[in-house]
Every structure is written in structure tokens, then in C-alpha cells.
């Protein structure tokens, strides 16, 4: 049995990674500050699922606080953690314009706190969750890892780029083995309510007005959360220092996605169009050849099947999911 530390364990992706590792018989020490960046009921729901596993331990804490991280590592088992999987983050491109300081506290200072604790305590493997938003505007499509990430468009993307660079520094100076996984648009059951999938499903089924920024021709390469979790776990293998895209193999325009959800729910959406948001990327599509060759990763869940699963989950949990603030 291996033991792992997962930060952001009550998050959308963190909970999925933790569950897969738990089902494989591993021991997980999970931490999360359960902040109110979005409706906490979703985080509590995910955490409740994980707490049914006897090999799961949870602690509420903030990785942005250096002393808290030092106390956390003092609880590390004698044989050490096999890896630290840093999935704690303030996410969301638009929200980062409102309070960039909290994004840097978690995404940059928090990552630095964990890297330094790994160095001090002999942890050899570190996985960092990053984002396709680092590629900025005018990236080639599909976007390879070699594309420029020097011109991020939002404080969120800039904070993630800074975290990546810190990881490289600790790899270079101290030999820490680092995998940086750049996530493209992720969706699935119990997803973030600020993301388009949850907003559209809730809006259609509850008869709420749905805002589309722009004309709906902007496109995304969506990836089902279970596929993302699998890729993250595959990135635990020794790599030295590598940046790897994990992203959608199927792209769809936002307007087409809305039509698909209308078909699956049998309801018509009430749509309101707003001007394009300056923080949004017009197109987002991953080149995943490196993930396939380096990690042996291949997404398995197609967009139609994944969206059907999301709708089914929402209908099952509708009593409370309908009340989630988007």
C-alpha cells in the first residue's frame, strides 16, 4: 500500500483522483480549506463520498499558510509520502480579475510552501495541476506543450505559470521529480458550478436564463473528469521534469453544446447573449500526443456519453443541486 498527500481533495478533480487511488488500495491523506470560491455544498458532497473509505484521512487546512504546511508534513508517515499531488488551487479566469491576491496566495505561495516542505522532508515526487489558460491568445490548435506560455491573459493563468516555474526550480536545484499536468476544460458530475456544463444543465432544467458570452461560436475541447483523474495518476511515474497536456479529444462550439443539452434534457434553454469577456480564450483544444507517448494516456469517455452522465447525476441529486449558486 502506498501513501499519498492530495491537496484540494474536496475539489472537482482532487476528489476523483483520491477516489481512484483509494479504490486501488492506497492510503490518502487529503487536505482542503473548503473555501467559498464556489458553493461549498459541492465540496461537502465530494468529501462525504471520500469519507466512506477507511483508508482516507482528511484535514481542513490552507496550503497558503507556511506554518500549517510544516505542521502537516510533521504528520507524514515514517516511510514518507509516495508523492504530493497538488490539486489545491483558486481556479477560474474571470474571478481572478476580481481578487488576484487570493489566487497568488494559493497557487504560487501555496505551491512554494509544498515544494519547500518536500525538500525538507525528502519527498521525491510532486504533481502540479496547471491549466491550458497559460497558452494565452493565438495558440496553435490543437495546442502542443511547446506553444508559448509567456503571455497569459489573466491573473489565474499567470499564477499557474509562476507555479510551474517554481516547480522547475526545485527540480533543477534539488532533484525533485515533477509532473506538471495542464488541464483543458474538464466536466462531469459534481463539477464546478461556474463552469459552462453545470451552468447550462442547471439553467435548462430549472428554467433559468443562461448567459452566453459572445455569439456561441467559441469552442472548447471538453474532457470527462474520470479521464483527467486517470491521466493525473499516470503522471505519478518518474519523469524528471515534464509538462503534459491532459485535454479533450472532442471539440464543440458553445452554441452546439447548448443544443446537445437541450436534446438530452428535452427542454429549451432561455438564452441571453452578452459581449465576449476579455478574460476568455476563444478556442481551446489540446494536442495530447505527448500524454499518449509519455504516459500511455488516452481519454475513453466520449462527449455524448459524458454529458449524458452529467445530466443523469444532476437529476439524481436535483433536490440540492438545483439550489447550487452558479
Secondary structure, 3 states (H helix, E strand, C coil): CCEEEEECCCCHHHHHHHHHHHHCCCEEEEEECCCCCCCHHHHHHHHHHHCCCCCEEEEECCCCCHHHHHHHHCCCCCCCCCEEEECCCCCCCCHHHCCHHHHHHHHHHHHHHHHHHHHHHCCCEEEEEEEHHHHCCCCCCCECCCCCCCCCCCHHHHHHHHHHHHHHHHHHHHCCEEEEEEECCEECCCCCCCCHHHHHHHHHHHCCEEEEECCCCCEEEEEEHHHHHHHHHHCCCCCCEEEEEECCCEEEEHHHHHHHHHHHHCCCCEEEEECCCCCCCCEECECCHHHHHHHCCCCCCCHHHHHHHHHHHHHHCHHHHCCCCC
